[in-house]
Amino acid sequence: MNKSIMIVGVGGQGTLLASRILGAALLDCGYDVKVSEVHGMSQRGGSVVTYVRFGEKVSSPIIEKGEADIILAFEKLEAARWLEYLKPDGKIIVNTQQIDPMPVVMGAAEYPDGIIEALKASGADIETVDALPMAVEAGNSKAVNVILIGAMAKNMTVVAKEKWIKALEESVPPKFLDLNMKAFEMGYNI
């Protein structure tokens, strides 16, 4: 049976590296893996979505509404934007960080209040992660993505921890490996 994961966030948050780590770990487990990256205005802080489908045989990477087993949201407004893609029994892991979209930055809109509360009220199985201070503690604020991958990894029993470590080693430049290993462990042990 195929499984579907969506990684959603804002341009510049490292969602693409996260999807590479996820894909490498799944391939190493012997799954057929299809990845599709959908870029909005990623270079301007716009929405970025990656679909990852895996199983014995996957024909398409596209995930329709109500099909995602897991949504890994790097930003809480993005979590709300993509919530309808989550299966009724799916899990959403949400970084509590707020990154203002361009209309908010320009003063044309206001960032909505109560997003986490609204997500919880939807009945979704939600896990919140305050990843930014953890990434800073690990050594770099940009490690939010790997903190979140670690948090997701502990929820994915189909992939052994060793496979995640190997995928990190293959996906991260050597000079940043120690930092990212620390970030992964922090997320994994939340």
N, C-alpha and C positions, 0 to 999 in steps of 0.2 A: 504494500500500500504506500502510495506517495505521500510525502509531507511537504508543506509549504511554509516558508518563512519570508516575512517582509522586513527589510531594514529601512527605516524612514528617518529622515533628518533634514538638516539644512546644509547647503554647500559649505565645504570647508571643515566639516566636523569629522571627517575620516570614515564616512559610511562605506566608501569603495574599498578601503583597506579591510574594513570589518567583513565585507562580503567575500573578499579574497581569502581571508583566514578561514571563514566558514566553509567556503567551497573546497579549499585544500583539505580541511579536516574531514569533510564528508567523502571526498574522492578517496582519501587514504583508507576510509572504512569500506571501500568497495561499492559505494552507491553510484548510480547514474545521477549526475548533477547538471542542472541547467540554471544559468544565472542570466538575468536581464537587468541592466541598469537603465533607469529612466531619469534623465537629468532635466530639471526645470532650469531656472536661472541659477544654476549651482554656483557660478562664479560670483554672483551678487547676493548670496545668502538665501537663494530660493530653495524650494523643496527638491529633495533628492530621494528617490525610491529605488531600492534594489529588490527584485524578486528572486528567491532561491527555492527551487523545487528539487527534491531528491527522492529516490526510491530505487526499486529494482530496474524499472524502465520509465523514463520521463520523456514525454514527447514535446512539451512546451514549457517555457519558464513562466508564462503569464499566470498570475493569480487573480481570480475574479472575486467580487464581493462575497463575503461569507466563507472563504476557502482557506484563509491563513491559520495555520496551527499556532504560530508564534508571530507576533509583531514586536520587533526591537526598535523602540522609538528613542532617538537621540535628543529629542526636544519635545516638550509636552503639548504644544499646539499641533505639531506634526502627528502626535499620537491621536489626538482628537480628530484630525483631518482624515486619518486612515482607519479609524476604529471599525467602520462598517465592513472592512475586509476580513475581520477576525471571525473565525468559526464560533458558534455558540459555546463550545467547550474549549476554545483556544485560550492562550495566555498572552498578555501584553506586558512587556517590561519597559518601563518609562523612566528616562532620565528626567529629573525634576527641573532641569535647567530651562531658563527662559531666554530665547534669542528672538529679539524683535524682528518681524518681517519688514520688508521695505515700506509698506504703507504706514506701519507704526513709526518707523524711523523718520519718515517724511511728515508725520503729523496728520496723515489723512485717515487714520484709524487708531483704535485703542486695542491694546493686547487684552484679550478676554480674561476675566477673573474666574476662579473656581474650576479650572480645567481638570485638575486631578479629582476633585469631588464629583464632577460630572462623569468622568471615566468610571469611577467607582459606582456611581448611581446607575450606570448602564448595565450592571450585573456582570461585567467582564472580570475574569481572573486577572487582577492587576498586581504587579510588583513594582514599587517605585524605588528608584536608586538615585541618590544625590551624588552623582559621579564626578562632578567638577572638583569639589574639595578632595576627594579621594585621588584624583589624577594629579592634583597639585602635590599632595602628600607623596605620591609615587615618584614625583620628580618633574612632571611637565603637564600643564593644563591640556595639552593636545592628546593625552593618553585616555581621555574620556571614552573614546571608541573601544579601546581594549578592556577597560573596566567593564563596559557594557557587554562585550563579547564574553568575558569571564562570568558575568551574571547569567547570561543566556546559557553558557556551557553547562553550568551546574543543573540546569533544567532539562538538558538534552541527554538523557541516559543512553541514547543510541550511539553516542560518540564518547569513547574513553578519554579521560583527561590527557593521557599521553599523546593522543592524536591531535588535540588542541595545541599542546606544547610544540609538537613537530611542525604543525601548520604555522605557528608564530615564528619559529626558527626559519622557515622557508619564505615567509612573507615580509619580515621586518629586516631592514638593514642592520648588519652586525653591531654598529655603534649605538643603536637604539634598543638592542635586544634585552639587555638587563632591565632597563626602565619598563619595557613592555611586559616582560615576564612578571615583574613586581605588580604592575597594573592588573594583569590577568589574574594573578593570585588574589589580589584584593577584591576584584569583582566576583571571583569564584567562591570566595569565603564569606560573602555578605551574609 
